[in-house]
């Protein structure tokens, strides 16, 4: 029987504590004073001019506060939207992940293009950012420098080999000329 008696006591004790102690009102002291004055005017206890005097504001300022308080009350009474709501921090993380993925994909595509250009022996088609000023191009000494033409290493090697072939061919003809006697003109 003692267990049956204890259960009702606990329930009644809970009721007394919840009814006797109102929850702490959030907000600053000034906000609570304004809310109390507005509620007193709406309840008919005070007049708007008396509430404005108590708040130490003008009457138009009081009416502005009252309008804002009623708009806040109305928006607080709106039912919450159903279902999961968009979370800005989650959206930001998703966009950052997508940005990283797209950067990696762009780097990969650029590497593939460079490899294809190298294999075909094409000149590099890399756009360069424009120079910041004319001094940067000239090197600061007042003279303009010619822009360096990009070239592929394979093309440089081809030119070097062709130059080596022509020099060996020229050396071969020079050796033939020195071995044959030259006619004297006299």
C-alpha positions in Angstrom: 0.0 0.0 0.0 2.9 2.3 0.6 3.8 2.3 -3.1 0.2 3.3 -4.1 0.3 6.2 -1.7 3.7 7.5 -2.9 2.8 7.7 -6.6 0.0 10.3 -6.2 2.3 12.4 -3.9 5.0 12.6 -6.5 2.5 13.6 -9.2 1.0 16.3 -7.0 4.5 17.5 -6.0 5.3 18.0 -9.6 2.2 19.9 -10.3 2.8 22.3 -7.4 6.4 23.1 -8.4 5.5 23.7 -12.1 2.5 25.9 -11.2 4.2 27.9 -8.4 7.4 28.7 -10.3 7.0 30.4 -13.6 9.8 29.8 -16.1 12.5 32.5 -16.2 11.7 35.1 -18.8 14.4 35.4 -21.5 15.5 38.8 -22.6 17.0 41.9 -21.1 15.5 43.9 -18.3 14.5 46.7 -20.7 12.8 44.2 -23.0 10.8 42.7 -20.1 9.8 46.2 -18.9 8.5 47.1 -22.4 6.7 43.8 -22.8 5.0 44.3 -19.4 3.9 47.8 -20.3 2.5 46.7 -23.6 0.6 43.9 -22.0 -0.8 46.3 -19.4 -2.1 48.6 -22.2 -3.6 45.7 -24.1 -5.3 44.4 -20.9 -6.7 47.9 -20.3 -4.8 48.5 -17.0 -2.9 51.5 -18.4 -3.4 54.0 -21.2 -0.8 54.2 -24.0 0.4 57.7 -22.8 0.9 56.3 -19.3 2.9 53.4 -20.7 5.0 55.8 -22.8 5.8 57.8 -19.6 6.7 54.7 -17.7 9.0 53.6 -20.4 10.4 57.1 -20.8 9.6 57.2 -24.5 7.4 59.3 -26.7 3.9 58.2 -27.7 4.8 57.4 -31.3 7.8 55.3 -30.1 5.5 53.4 -27.8 3.1 52.6 -30.7 6.0 51.4 -32.7 7.1 49.1 -29.9 3.5 47.8 -29.6 3.3 47.1 -33.3 6.6 45.2 -33.3 5.5 43.2 -30.2 2.2 42.2 -31.9 4.0 41.2 -35.1 6.4 39.1 -32.9 3.4 37.5 -31.2 1.8 36.7 -34.5 4.9 35.2 -36.0 5.4 33.1 -32.8 1.9 31.7 -33.2 2.5 30.5 -36.7 2.8 26.7 -36.9 6.2 25.4 -37.5 6.9 24.0 -41.0 6.6 20.3 -41.4 9.5 18.0 -42.3 13.2 18.6 -42.2 14.3 22.2 -42.7 17.4 23.2 -44.8 20.5 23.6 -42.7 22.8 26.4 -43.9 25.9 24.8 -42.4 25.2 21.4 -44.1 24.6 23.2 -47.4 27.9 25.0 -47.0 29.8 21.8 -46.3 28.1 20.1 -49.3 29.1 23.1 -51.6 32.7 23.0 -50.3 32.9 19.2 -51.0 31.5 19.8 -54.5 34.0 22.6 -55.1 36.9 20.4 -54.1 35.7 17.6 -56.3 35.3 19.9 -59.3 38.8 21.4 -58.7 40.3 17.9 -58.7 38.4 17.1 -61.9 39.6 20.3 -63.6 43.2 19.5 -62.6 42.8 16.0 -64.0 41.4 17.3 -67.3 44.2 19.8 -67.6 46.8 17.1 -67.0 45.2 15.0 -69.7 45.2 17.9 -72.2 48.9 18.6 -71.5 49.7 14.9 -72.0 47.8 14.9 -75.3 49.5 18.0 -76.5 52.9 16.6 -75.6 52.2 13.4 -77.4 51.1 15.2 -80.5 53.9 17.7 -80.4 51.6 20.7 -80.3 52.6 24.0 -78.8 51.3 24.6 -75.3 48.1 26.6 -75.3 48.2 27.7 -71.6 46.6 31.1 -71.1 48.8 33.3 -69.1 47.5 36.0 -66.8 48.1 39.5 -68.0 51.0 41.4 -66.6 50.1 43.8 -63.8 52.0 46.8 -65.3 54.3 47.7 -68.1 57.2 47.8 -65.6 56.7 44.1 -64.9 57.1 43.3 -68.6 60.1 45.5 -69.1 61.9 44.4 -65.9 61.9 47.9 -64.5 64.7 49.3 -66.7 62.4 51.1 -69.2 63.1 48.7 -72.2 60.4 46.4 -73.4 61.2 42.7 -73.4 59.9 40.4 -76.0 57.5 37.8 -74.8 59.1 34.3 -74.7 57.4 31.9 -77.1 56.5 28.6 -75.5 57.9 25.5 -77.1 57.6 21.9 -76.5 60.7 19.9 -75.4 60.2 17.4 -78.1 60.3 20.1 -80.8 63.5 21.5 -79.3 65.0 18.1 -79.5 63.9 17.7 -83.2 65.5 21.1 -84.1 68.7 20.1 -82.3 68.9 16.8 -84.2 68.2 18.5 -87.5 70.9 21.0 -86.8 73.3 18.2 -86.0 72.5 16.5 -89.3 73.1 19.6 -91.3 76.5 20.3 -89.6 77.6 16.7 -90.2 76.5 17.1 -93.9 78.4 20.4 -94.2 81.5 18.8 -92.6 81.3 16.0 -95.0 81.2 18.3 -98.1 84.0 20.4 -96.6 86.1 17.3 -96.3 85.5 16.3 -99.9 86.5 19.8 -101.1 89.8 19.6 -99.2 90.7 16.2 -100.7 90.2 17.3 -104.3 92.9 19.5 -105.7 91.8 23.0 -106.5 92.6 24.5 -109.9 94.8 27.4 -109.9 93.7 30.4 -111.9 96.5 32.1 -113.4 
